[in-house]
């Protein structure tokens, strides 16, 4: 286990934390206090969060999928209502704070595919994190990244 850090100014934020925050905002699902604290620090500009350029799309796609599964898009009116909620949420998360997208090149995706140590989704996050000068990697899925050279922290270890 990595010991807690002095609060860093910059982190690479795994999309799992943002997914949980999205589900809290849109579906009122629970979220741990330390996860909320990381998001608060980013929103207040006290911590810069680097994220994969895929993350905003992935999160919105997940929310749309979840709405579809719960049959909340069965009419045009419900679809417009859902789009309004998702648009407001997107602005609430990414419209304030200190975010920076990390772009992957085609070769980075190829490395992720042939990596073999990680699941595809985690391998993509790993490739992004490698481009951020090995910043602290913040995730709830620490075990998924045990076989990497990243310094991995849960929000509880970080704050």
Buried (B, 14 or more C-beta within 10 A) or exposed (E): EEEEEEEBEBBBBBBBBBBBBBBBBBEEEEBBEBBBBBBBBBBEEEBBBBBBEBBBEBBBEBBBEBBEEEEBBEEEEEBEBBEEBBEEBBEBBBEEBBBEEBEBEEEBBEBBEEBEEBEEBBBBBBBBBBBBEEBBBBBBBBEBBEEBEBBBBBBBBBB
